[in-house]
Each structure stands twice: as C-alpha cells, then as structure tokens.
Amino acid sequence: MLLRQPHVRFSVAVPLYNHQNYIEEALESIFSQSLMPHEIIVIDDGSEDQSYERAAALLKVRGFGTIERQSNAGAHATINRAIERSTGDVIAVLNSDDRFT
C-alpha cells in the first residue's frame, strides 16, 4: 500500500562568508532540484569579498530567496540566525561552498 506523505514545507538556510567563488554554484544547486524549497535564506556573515553582491544578484535574477548581512559573528551564530528566520517545517543547511546534487 502506498502511503501519502503530508505536504511538508522546507527551507534552505545558507550561511555565507567570503565564498564569492562558490556562492553562485551553491545557490544554483538549490534551484536545480526537482522540488523547490518553501524559502531560501542567505545570511552573509560580514564577508570582505563580493559574496554578498553575487548572492544578492542571483537571488534577484531568480526572483526567489532573501539575503541579509550581519557583522561577523561566526558560523554557528550565522546558521542559528538563518534557522530563526526560517518558517519551513524542515530546514536544510547548505554551506556557501557546498552544493546539493
């Protein structure tokens, strides 16, 4: 017997710090999934390169996702902030130099 799963909204939290060379590929890996998340939340942790600008530009082109900047607080604080802002039932964390397959 096939059981139906209830609709589950999932969020993707992306902590970002000085990964201008990787963030676009990381975000594109989210957009290439067969199931789109309920939301994408990117928190820039005080990057000193063009990470914020590249991520913001891609999210704007895609018309989906939010990005915030904060003073450098470390990875744990950045992940926690993204999780706090998430509204999904399930939260996936994707580091800014990683990608979903």
Secondary structure, 3 states (H helix, E strand, C coil): CCCCCCCCCEEEEEEECCCCCCHHHHHHHHHCCCCCCCEEEEEECCCCCCHHHHHHHHHHHHCCCEEEECCCCCHHHHHHHHHHHCCCCEEEECCCCCCCC
